[in-house]
Every structure is written in structure tokens, then in C-alpha cells.
Amino acid sequence: MKKTKIKPISEKRRVQLRDFLSLRIYLTDQCKNKSELSGKEPDWQSGFLVEAHHITGRTGKRLLDPFNIIMLTRDEHSIENDHKEGCHTKEELREIVYNIRKKQGFEQEGKDDRDR
């Protein structure tokens, strides 16, 4: 039996990551490179670009769900990831993002996916 290397990333995930990069660039442009939470501009910590925070994780289809992504500064991203003081609940973040994405023209799959 011939030994073959295990792929570090599947082809399916590679395509998803490429699509995520495009989505992230589009969302950065839509928010004019400012935090969708506070309106602050990013600093040197993130190369002067806002970061994509996945509210309910990145597994499966959630990686590419614009209603699951909020653009934040590095400091805000740290607060939300580490659940530090000042952190918002997932429900609060999803409500903020839902309103923003609707104004941007995104359509959400299913009738009321906000309850995920």
C-alpha cells in the first residue's frame, strides 16, 4: 500500500476560505473600514483593517453567512472573543448585524434564522 500525505486542508474548505476572503473584503468595503459596533477606525494591531468576528462560530455554512459576521476593531474583537467586561451577548450582536445586513441588501436563508 502506497503512503500518501494527508492534505492539510480539504478542497471544499479551500474553496470556502477563498469565498470567505471575498466576503470579508466586500464587508470591509461596505462598513468603510470602520467597526460596525462602535464606528471606530482600526489601528496598527490589525494592519489598519477591521476584523471579521464570527458571532456563533465558523463551522459549516456559518463561515460564509454574512448575518453571522460583524466587522470589529482588534480591541473589540478581543473583548468579544474572550467574553471580557463590556462584551455583548450573541443575541445582541446578531440583532445589530441583522439590521445592518438588511440595509446592505443581504437576504437571509429561511424565515427567521436569527434564532440560531
C-alpha positions in Angstrom: 0.0 0.0 0.0 1.4 3.4 -1.0 1.7 6.0 1.7 0.1 9.3 0.8 0.3 12.6 2.6 -2.8 13.8 4.4 -4.0 17.1 3.0 -3.7 19.9 5.5 -6.9 21.4 4.2 -9.7 19.8 2.0 -10.5 21.1 -1.4 -14.0 22.0 -0.2 -12.6 24.1 2.7 -10.1 25.7 0.4 -12.9 26.9 -1.8 -14.9 28.1 1.3 -11.8 30.1 2.5 -11.4 31.7 -0.9 -15.1 32.7 -0.8 -14.7 34.0 2.8 -11.8 36.2 1.7 -14.0 37.8 -1.0 -16.9 38.2 1.5 -14.5 39.8 4.1 -13.2 42.2 1.5 -16.8 43.1 0.5 -17.9 43.6 4.1 -14.9 45.8 4.9 -15.8 48.0 1.9 -19.5 48.1 3.0 -18.6 49.3 6.5 -16.0 51.7 5.1 -13.3 50.0 7.2 -15.0 51.1 10.5 -16.3 49.0 13.3 -20.0 48.0 12.9 -20.3 48.1 16.6 -18.8 51.4 17.6 -17.9 53.2 14.3 -14.2 53.3 15.4 -11.4 53.0 12.9 -8.9 50.1 13.3 -5.4 50.7 14.4 -1.9 49.2 13.8 -2.8 46.0 15.6 -4.7 44.7 12.7 -2.9 46.4 9.9 -5.4 49.3 9.9 -8.2 46.9 8.7 -11.3 45.8 10.6 -11.6 42.2 11.5 -14.4 39.7 10.9 -15.8 38.3 14.1 -18.0 35.2 13.7 -20.7 35.5 16.3 -21.7 31.8 16.5 -18.5 30.2 15.2 -17.1 29.3 11.8 -18.2 25.7 11.3 -20.0 24.6 8.2 -22.1 27.3 6.4 -21.6 29.8 9.3 -18.2 30.7 7.8 -19.9 32.3 4.8 -23.1 33.6 6.5 -22.9 37.4 6.4 -25.5 37.5 9.2 -23.0 35.7 11.4 -20.2 38.1 10.8 -19.6 41.5 12.4 -16.7 43.7 11.5 -14.8 44.9 14.6 -11.6 46.6 15.6 -8.8 44.4 17.1 -9.7 45.6 20.7 -13.4 44.9 20.2 -12.7 41.6 18.7 -10.6 40.6 21.7 -13.4 41.7 24.1 -16.0 39.6 22.2 -13.8 36.6 21.8 -12.6 36.4 25.4 -16.0 37.4 26.9 -14.5 40.3 28.8 -16.4 43.0 30.6 -18.3 45.1 28.0 -18.9 42.0 25.9 -22.2 41.8 24.1 -24.4 38.6 24.1 -24.6 36.6 20.8 -28.3 37.7 20.5 -27.4 41.4 20.8 -24.7 41.1 18.2 -26.9 39.1 15.8 -29.6 41.7 16.1 -27.1 44.5 15.3 -25.8 42.6 12.3 -29.2 41.6 11.1 -30.3 45.2 10.8 -27.0 46.2 9.1 -27.1 43.4 6.6 -30.7 44.0 5.7 -29.9 47.6 4.9 -27.0 46.4 2.7 -29.4 44.2 0.7 -28.5 40.8 2.0 -31.2 38.2 2.2 -31.2 35.6 4.9 -32.0 31.9 4.2 -35.0 30.6 6.0 -37.8 32.5 7.5 -36.2 33.5 10.8 -32.6 32.4 11.1 -31.9 34.9 13.8 -33.0 32.3 16.4 -30.0 30.1 15.6 
